[in-house]
Amino acid sequence: MTNGQSAGEPAERWLLVVLKPPAKPSRHRVAVWRELRRIGALSLGPGIWAVPDVPVFTDGLSRALGLTEQSGGQAMTLQASGRGPEDADRLKALFTAARSEDWTEFLTDCGKFENELANGIRNARFTLAELEEEEQSLERLRRWHRDLTARDVFGSPEAAEAAERLRRCTTACEDYAERVLHSLHQTPGDGR
C-alpha cells in the first residue's frame, strides 16, 4: 500500500474531473490544461481528467477548477474506483505509464545536463557565469525530481534510475565547480 493506505481501504480511489471551459478565448482552456498537466493529471478524453485521490493533487485540482469557473466555464469532480478490478488496474496502468513518460523525459534532460558539463570541461569553460548557469540547471532538475516523485504515487519503474541519475548529475556538477574554482584561483605561470 502507498500513501498511508491501510489493508482495509480500497487500493485506488480516483477523482474524475469533468471540465467545460468556455470556447473563447482559448487562453482559458490552455491555462486549465497547463495546470492539469503540471500536476500530472491523466487525460481520459476531451474535458475529462483523472488523478488518484491523494492529498498531493488537492491544490492543483483546486487551481484548475478555479480557473475553469473564473473563466465562465463549468467543472465538476467525481469520486471513482472502477467498476471492477480490471477498471482500477487499467486506470493505474494508464497513470503509471504517464509517470513513466515523465521520468523518461527527466532522464533525457539529465543526459543533456551531463553532456553540457562534459562540453564545459572539454572546452575549458571555467567561468563563474558558466558555473552559475549549470547550478541553476541542476536546481531545476532537483525541483522537477521532487515534483515527479510527489505525483508518482504508484512507483514507476524509472523512479529509482532517476534518483540515481540525479545523484550522478549532482556529483558531476560538484566536480565541475571544483574545476572552475581551481581555474579561477590558479595564478599565471602555475603550470597546473
TADA-V500781 format. One record per residue. N is the residue number from 0. PHI is phi in radians with two decimals (NA if undefined). PSI is psi in whole degrees, 0 to 359 (NA if undefined). OMEGA is omega in radians with two decimals (none if undefined). Layout:
BEGIN
N PHI PSI OMEGA
N PHI PSI OMEGA
END
This chain:
BEGIN
0 NA 147 3.14
1 -2.08 163 3.04
2 0.91 43 3.03
3 1.34 14 3.12
4 -1.31 141 3.07
5 -1.74 170 -3.07
6 -1.09 335 -3.11
7 -1.47 348 -3.10
8 -1.48 156 3.02
9 -1.06 142 -3.08
10 -1.07 315 -3.14
11 -2.44 122 2.96
12 -1.95 147 -3.05
13 -2.22 155 2.94
14 -1.93 124 3.04
15 -1.79 130 -3.12
16 -1.99 123 3.12
17 -1.92 119 -3.04
18 -2.13 142 3.01
19 -2.36 84 3.11
20 -1.27 162 3.12
21 -1.11 150 -3.12
22 -1.14 323 -3.11
23 -2.38 147 -0.11
24 -1.32 154 -3.05
25 -1.15 340 -3.10
26 -1.02 331 3.12
27 -1.21 314 3.10
28 -1.07 317 -3.12
29 -1.12 318 -3.14
30 -1.10 318 3.12
31 -1.16 314 3.13
32 -1.02 315 3.13
33 -1.07 317 -3.14
34 -1.12 316 3.14
35 -1.15 321 3.08
36 -1.16 321 -3.12
37 -1.07 323 -3.13
38 -1.50 353 3.10
39 1.57 21 3.11
40 -1.12 148 -3.12
41 -1.68 121 3.11
42 -1.39 122 3.12
43 -1.77 354 -3.13
44 2.78 178 -3.12
45 -0.98 117 3.06
46 1.34 8 -3.13
47 -2.16 122 -3.08
48 -2.26 154 3.13
49 -2.37 144 2.99
50 -2.46 151 3.00
51 -1.05 146 -3.12
52 -1.44 74 3.10
53 -2.31 155 -3.01
54 -1.01 332 -3.06
55 -1.05 338 -3.10
56 -1.68 352 -3.02
57 -1.00 307 -3.07
58 -1.12 316 -3.14
59 -1.11 319 3.09
60 -1.11 318 3.12
61 -1.05 319 3.11
62 -1.12 316 -3.13
63 -1.12 317 3.11
64 -1.13 318 3.11
65 -1.08 316 3.11
66 -1.06 320 3.14
67 -1.12 312 -3.09
68 -1.24 323 3.12
69 -1.12 331 -3.12
70 -1.52 2 3.13
71 1.60 9 3.11
72 -1.54 184 -3.14
73 -2.12 146 -3.14
74 -2.57 146 3.01
75 -2.57 148 3.14
76 -2.07 133 -3.14
77 -2.14 146 3.02
78 -1.59 143 -3.12
79 -2.56 157 3.06
80 -2.42 359 -3.05
81 1.59 140 -3.11
82 -1.20 327 3.11
83 -2.51 177 -3.10
84 -1.03 327 -3.13
85 -1.16 326 3.09
86 -1.20 315 3.12
87 -1.09 318 3.12
88 -1.12 322 -3.14
89 -1.16 315 3.10
90 -1.06 315 3.13
91 -1.08 317 -3.14
92 -1.12 318 3.12
93 -1.13 317 -3.14
94 -1.14 316 3.13
95 -1.14 323 3.09
96 -1.11 321 3.10
97 -1.14 320 3.10
98 -1.17 324 3.08
99 -1.06 320 3.08
100 -1.10 319 3.10
101 -1.06 314 -3.14
102 -1.13 322 3.12
103 -1.08 318 3.09
104 -1.12 319 3.10
105 -1.06 314 3.14
106 -1.09 322 3.09
107 -1.08 316 3.12
108 -1.15 326 3.05
109 -1.08 318 3.10
110 -1.08 318 3.10
111 -1.09 319 3.13
112 -1.10 313 3.13
113 -1.08 320 3.09
114 -1.13 320 3.12
115 -1.09 317 3.09
116 -1.11 317 3.13
117 -1.08 320 3.10
118 -1.14 321 3.10
119 -1.08 320 3.11
120 -1.23 313 -3.13
121 -1.04 322 -3.10
122 -1.69 9 3.11
123 0.91 45 3.07
124 -1.54 78 -3.05
125 -1.88 68 3.11
126 -2.07 159 3.10
127 -1.12 326 3.12
128 -1.10 316 3.10
129 -1.12 317 3.14
130 -1.08 315 3.14
131 -1.07 318 3.12
132 -1.07 317 -3.13
133 -1.19 322 3.11
134 -1.15 324 3.06
135 -1.15 321 3.10
136 -1.12 319 3.11
137 -1.12 319 3.12
138 -1.11 322 3.07
139 -1.07 316 3.10
140 -1.08 320 3.12
141 -1.10 315 3.12
142 -1.09 316 -3.13
143 -1.08 317 3.12
144 -1.07 316 3.10
145 -1.05 315 -3.14
146 -1.11 314 3.14
147 -1.11 319 3.13
148 -1.08 318 -3.12
149 -1.10 321 -3.08
150 -1.65 357 3.10
151 -1.51 67 -2.98
152 -1.21 342 -3.13
153 -1.82 359 3.08
154 1.26 78 3.10
155 -1.12 150 -3.12
156 -1.04 331 -3.08
157 -1.38 350 -3.05
158 -1.06 317 -3.12
159 -1.15 317 3.10
160 -1.08 321 3.14
161 -1.14 320 3.12
162 -1.10 318 3.12
163 -1.15 319 -3.13
164 -1.14 321 3.09
165 -1.12 321 3.08
166 -1.06 317 3.11
167 -1.14 321 3.10
168 -1.09 319 3.12
169 -1.09 315 3.12
170 -1.10 317 3.13
171 -1.11 321 3.13
172 -1.21 322 3.08
173 -1.10 320 3.09
174 -1.10 317 3.12
175 -1.08 317 3.13
176 -1.06 319 3.10
177 -1.05 318 -3.13
178 -1.15 319 3.12
179 -1.09 311 -3.12
180 -1.10 320 3.10
181 -1.07 315 -3.13
182 -1.11 319 -3.11
183 -1.24 333 -3.12
184 -1.69 358 3.12
185 -1.28 132 3.11
186 -1.59 150 3.13
187 -0.98 137 3.12
188 1.44 8 3.11
189 -1.15 327 3.12
190 1.26 12 3.11
191 -1.50 NA none
END
